[in-house]
Amino acid sequence: MEHHSSAAWLTEAAASAVQQHGSGNLLRIVIVVMFLGCGLTAWFLLRGYKRKDD
């Protein structure tokens, strides 16, 4: 059993997706993940501002 790092696995999965379906699906996945990451980052950074310092 070979050990694959997560980067190697991700690269293989991306290459497979591009070969099978073209770059359209891969770009959609990248954009969705990017928006989710930005949303979670914004929530994490802004959640502290609603706390009241009484």
Phi, psi and omega in degrees: 000123181273149176261122177250131175289162182296327179293319179293320179295318180295320179296317178296318180294319179294317180296320179295318180295321180292319180293321185278320190235003184083181185276351183299310181293321179296318179294324176297317180296317180298317181294317179297315179296322179297314180294320177297318178296318178295319178297315179294322178294316178298316178299316181296318182285325185269349183292335179286340183284341181275353178286139180265135178258083181267000000 
